[in-house]
């Protein structure tokens, strides 16, 4: 199965993929992250868990090149700010 999905959260160790796909926990997957100002980053990993009708979490394989590419991509992202109504 393949397609374009939204990654709701990602870090150096994994991501959460939003969508209706439900791969089995432990299944090998390839997620290609497309980040602003960066070349696509192909990340291999395994499904950590599935949230029915919401998506699934991927734990990336331990790979030095992948970790370096993800770290560089994270550094290029703009910081997120928020405020409360207090």
C-alpha positions in Angstrom: 0.0 0.0 0.0 1.3 3.5 -0.7 -0.1 7.0 -1.0 0.4 10.6 0.2 -0.4 11.1 3.9 0.1 13.7 6.6 2.8 13.3 9.2 1.4 14.8 12.4 4.5 14.6 14.4 8.1 13.6 13.8 11.3 13.4 15.7 14.7 11.8 15.3 13.2 8.4 16.5 9.9 8.3 14.7 6.7 9.8 13.5 2.9 9.5 13.6 1.3 9.0 10.2 -2.3 10.3 9.9 -4.7 8.3 7.7 -7.0 5.3 7.5 -4.3 2.8 6.5 -3.8 0.2 9.2 -0.5 -1.7 8.8 0.1 -4.3 11.4 2.3 -3.5 14.4 5.9 -4.6 13.6 5.4 -4.2 9.9 8.3 -2.7 8.0 7.4 0.6 6.3 9.1 3.4 4.3 8.1 6.9 5.0 9.4 9.7 2.7 9.4 12.9 4.6 9.1 16.1 2.4 10.1 19.1 4.4 10.3 22.7 3.4 13.7 23.6 2.0 15.0 20.1 2.1 15.4 17.2 -0.2 13.0 14.3 0.5 14.2 12.1 3.4 13.4 8.4 3.0 13.0 6.8 6.4 12.7 3.1 7.0 11.2 1.8 10.2 8.6 -0.4 11.8 5.0 0.3 12.9 5.0 0.8 16.6 1.3 1.0 17.1 -2.0 1.7 15.3 -4.8 4.0 16.3 -7.8 2.8 14.4 -9.3 5.5 12.0 -6.6 7.9 13.0 -3.2 6.6 11.9 -0.1 4.8 13.1 3.2 5.4 14.7 6.5 4.5 13.1 9.7 3.9 14.9 12.6 4.7 12.6 15.4 2.2 12.1 18.7 3.1 13.7 20.7 4.5 10.8 23.4 7.2 11.2 22.7 8.7 7.7 19.0 8.9 8.5 19.6 10.5 11.9 21.9 13.1 10.3 19.3 13.9 7.6 16.5 14.2 10.1 18.6 16.4 12.4 19.5 18.7 9.5 15.8 18.9 8.5 14.7 19.7 12.1 17.2 22.5 12.3 15.8 24.1 9.2 12.2 24.2 10.6 10.9 27.4 12.1 10.3 27.4 15.8 6.7 26.9 16.9 5.3 29.5 19.3 2.0 29.5 21.2 0.4 31.5 24.0 -2.4 30.9 26.5 -5.2 33.2 27.4 -4.0 33.6 30.9 
